[in-house]
Amino acid sequence: MVLPEISASLEAILAAVFVFGLLIFAHELGHFICAKLTGMRVDEFSIGFGPKLVGFKYGETYYSLRIIPLGGYNKIAGMDPEEEEDERSFNRRPLAARALTIFGGSFMNFLLPVLLLTITYTFAGLDQPSEENVIGQVVAGNPAEQAGLQPGDRILAIDGEAVDRWQDTVVRIHRSAGKQMIFTVQRNAQELAITVTPVYDPEVQRGLIGIGPQIMHTELTTGQSVSYAVEHTFFTLREMLNQIGSMLTGKSSADVSGPIGVAQMSAKVAQLGFIPLLQFAAFLSLNLGLLNLLPLPALDGGHIVLLIMEGIRRKPLKKTTLYTIQMIGFALIVTLALVATYNDLMRNFKIF
């Protein structure tokens, strides 16, 4: 019994390391590429943290591989306020170049999902819900199962009115929480009338009975995979922005997860296979990209705001002012991390 538990724990650790490492590495790679493109001097680009395993110098940049494989970092000349500056230091470059370098990290986090989803679609194809009005799955313990609906049942009518599309069925169920609905279904050669009462789900704020559509699998070419990956990425970004808007306006709760929660989710997804893990990493990459663009000091978004202020004032802020802003931002980030970790502990371990 011990070996399977060790194997599962190792798999969970490797999944978390893979996801965190991939996302942070992509973010730092974005900063690195933009710094190079805008003429800044990058003294070191590292994969991982901690003691160095191997390293070499190519051109003016030292490339290293370090023992802790959780992301990486850039040492861009002039980013350290105490460092001597030259014409290729960060603060000596034009505002547009500095803003592009800062934005490059999040941009890479937006680009990474397109790559990951292209890989998943190319090798695993595309699974889409069918519009055919046939039940594909019935969730155990929900009203549909209790009423006797089964996978394969074709829904012909609801309350005596014909329905042809799956979406029409879904809309009717959503609007009918607490009301009896008579489903006329075809099962094999029989027509059956089955009464179902949707239950109200406060989380999604609609009626549900616990059914899902049939899933249609399609093999895709590389070109189709890229197209679907771009479409999926933009759709997910739009939904995330809508969710952030809902949280800011108080329409939904700000339920955030920290590193513990993300690591646990990575482990669970990894049990489903490598393709689902790539899809999960794509989703998290978009989260990381948006999070870093929040206008908070110590985040990339806050740094961009400071650059905008410098452009308006036509001179940089004083070093003491920048230091104070960064300390405030750091305190906010630490507080957010503590709140997220507390939520993880409350939700997953229930130790409080």
N, C-alpha and C positions, 0 to 999 in steps of 0.2 A: 504493500500500500504506500510505502514511503517514496519509491521511485516515481510513480505517476505524479505525486504531489510535487516532487522536485522538478520534474519535467514541465509541469504546468506553470510553476513559479518562474522557471527559467524562460519559458515562452513569453510569459507576461512581461518580464524584465526586458527581453530582447525587443518585444513589440513596442514598449514605451521608448526605449533607446532609439529604435529605428525612426519612430514618428517624430520625437523631439529633435533628434539629430538632423533629420532631413529638413524639417521646417526652418530651424535656426540656421543651418548651413546655407539653404537657399536664400534666406534673408540677408545674411552677411555677403554672400556672393553677389547679390544685387548691388550692395554698397560698393563692393570691390570693383565691379565692372564699370559702374558709373564714375567712380573716382579715377580709374585709368582713362576712360574716354574723355574726361574733362581736364586731363593734364595734371592731376594731383599725384604726389609721390606716396605710394603705399609701401611702407617699410617691411610689413609682414602680413601674410595671409595664412591663417592657421585653421586646420580642420581639427576640431576638438579642443579641449582645455587640459590644463595640468602639465605634468612633466612631458618633455618632448620625446617622441619615439624616434622619428627620423626627420630630416630637413635638408633643404638645399636652396641655394640662391640662384635665381634666374633673372638676369638683368639687375634692376635695383631692388627687387622684392625678394624677401626670404619666405619660402613656402615650408610649412611644417605640419607634421601629423603628430597629435598629442594623445595622451593615454585615455582621457575621458571623452568618449565619442558623442558628446551632446552639442552639436552645432559647430561653431567656429567664431573667429573674430578677425577684424582688420585693424592694423595699426597705420592709420592715415596720418601723414606728417601734419603737425599743427593742431590736431584735435585735442591734445593735452595742452591746457593753458600755460603750463610751466615750460613747455618746449620752445626752443628757439625756432623762429619762422624764417622761411625763405620764399621766393616767388612762387614755388610750387606747393606751399603749405595750404591747408584747407582754408584758413581765414584770409589768405591773400588772393584766392580765386574769386571770380565774379559771383554775384548773388545767385544767378541762374544755375551756375555750375554746382554751387554748394547745395541749393535746393534739390537739384536733380540727384546728387549723390545721396542725400538724406532720403528722398522718395524712392530711390532704387531698391531699397530693402523690401518695402511693401509691394512695389511693382513686381518683384520676383515672386513674392508670395501670392500674387494674383495670377502670375504666369504659370507657376508650378502646377496648380490644379488642372489647367488645360493639358499639360504634358501627362500628368498622372491619369486623368480621365481618358485621354487618347489611348494610353496603354491598355487600360481596362476594357474600353470598347473594342479595341483591335483584337485582343486575345479572348475576351469573354463575351463579346457581342452585346446586344442591347435587349434588356427585358422591359417591355412596356405593357401597361394595362390595356386590355382589349375593350373596345367600345361595344362589343357584342354583349347583349343583356343576359349573360349567363354567370351564375355564381361560381367563382373559382375557389374560394376558401370560406370556411365558417369557423369563427373563433370560439373555442370551447368556453362554456359558461355564460355566453351572451344570449340575448333574446332570440336570435335567429336559430341557434342550436336548440334552445329550449322549446321553440315552436315547431321544430322539425324540418327546417330548411336544410338542404344538403348541397355539397359541391356538385356541379353539373346541372342543377335546376335552372331552367330557362324562365325568366320572369316575363310573363305575357301581359299582365295588367295589375294595377294596384287600385283597390277600391272600385273595381269595375271599369276603370279607364285604361286603355291600352298604353303601354310604354315600350318604346323600341330601342332606346339607347341606355347604356349603363349610367351615364351622367344624369339622365332624367330620373332614374331610380334613386340615385344618391341624393339629389336635391329634395325629393319628396320625403325621404327618410330624415334628412337634416331638419326639415320643417315640422316634423310630426312627433316631437318628443312627448311621451305620455299619452299619445293617442293610438287607438287600435288601427292597424292597417291590414287589409285583406289582400294577400298576395295570391294571384293566380299564376301557377307555375306549371311548366311541362316537365315531367320526369319520365324519361323513356317514352312510352306511348300514352301516358296518362296525363290528364289535367287535374291539378289539385288546388284547393283553396286553403290557404294557411294564414292564420291570424297572428300577427306579430305586433308588439308594442315597443317602439324605440324608447331607450332610456336616455335621459339628458346627461351629457358629459360636460361638467363645468369647465374643464381644461380647454376644450375646443369650442364650447358654447353652442352645442347643437345635438340633435338626436342621433343615436347610433344603435345598430342592431347586431354588429359584429360579423359583417360579410365583406368579402373582397372580390375584385374582378378576376377573370382569367388573365394569366400573364403570357404574352406572346414574345417568343425569343426570335431575334433577328441577327444574323451575322452581318458585320459591317466591313466595308473597305477602309483603308487607312484614311482616305479623304473624308468619308462619311463619319469616321470616328473623330477626326479633328473638328468637323462641323458640329457634331453633337456635344463634344467636350466644351467648345466655346459657348454654345447655347446654354448648356447646363451651368457653366461657371457664371455667366451673366444672370441667369435666373436665380441662382443661389445668392449671389451678391445682392440682388434686388430684395430678396426675402429677408436677408440679414439686415439691410438698411431699414426695411419696414419694421422689423422687430426692435431695432435700436430706437426708432422713432416711437414705437409703442411703449417701450420702457421709459423713455424720457418724458413722455406725456402722462405716464402713470396708468396706461391702459393694460399693461401686463407687468408682472413682477420681474425684477432684475435678479434672476436666479443664475448665478455665475459659478463655474467650476474652476478649481485651481489645478495645480500639477497632479495632486493625488487623484482627483476625479478623472482627469484626462488620461492618466496612466491606467486606471482601472478600465475605462472605456476602451482604450487601445488593446488591453489584454482580452477583453470580451470579443471585440471585433476580430482580433487575430485568430480566435478559435473558429471563426467562420471561413477563414482562408486568406491568402495573400491579396487577392483582388479586392475583397471588402476592406482590407486594411489600407490599401492604396486609396480607395474611395474616401475612407475616413480621414486619411492624411490630407487629401485634397480639401475636404470640408474645413479641417482645422487650419490649413494654410490660409484660407480666405479669412477666417476669424483673426488669425495673427496679423494679417495685412491690415485689416480694418482697425484692430486694437491699436496698432502702432501709429495710425494716422489720427488718433484722438488728440485734440489740442491740449495735451497735458505736458507740463515740463518733464523732462527725462524720457519722453517718448519721441518718436520721429515727428509726429504731428506738432508737438510743442516746439521742437527745434525749427520746424518750417515756419511756425507763427513768429518766432523770434527773428528769423531771417526777413519775414515780411515787414516786421516792425523796423528792422535795420534799414530796409529799402525806403520806408516812409520817412524815417528820420534822417536818412542819408549819412548815417554814421552808426557804428556798432554800439551796443549797450556796454556800460562799464563792466569790468570783470567782476567787481563785487556784486553788482546787480544780477549778473548772470549766475554767479555762484548761489545767491539767495534763492533765485527762481528754481535752479536745479535741485537745491536741497528741499524746497517745498514740493517739487514734483516727485522727488525720490520718496518723500514721506507719504505722498498720496498713493504711489505705486505699492509701497510696502503695506499700507493699510488695505488696499484692494486685495493684495495677495493674501493677507491674513484673513480677510473676510471670506475669500474664495476657499481657502484651506479649511476654515471653520465650517463652511457649508459642506465641504467634502466629508469632513469628519462626522458631522451631524447626520448627513444623508446616508453615508456608506458604512460607518462603523458604530454610530449611535452610542458614543461613549459619554455624551453629556446628558 
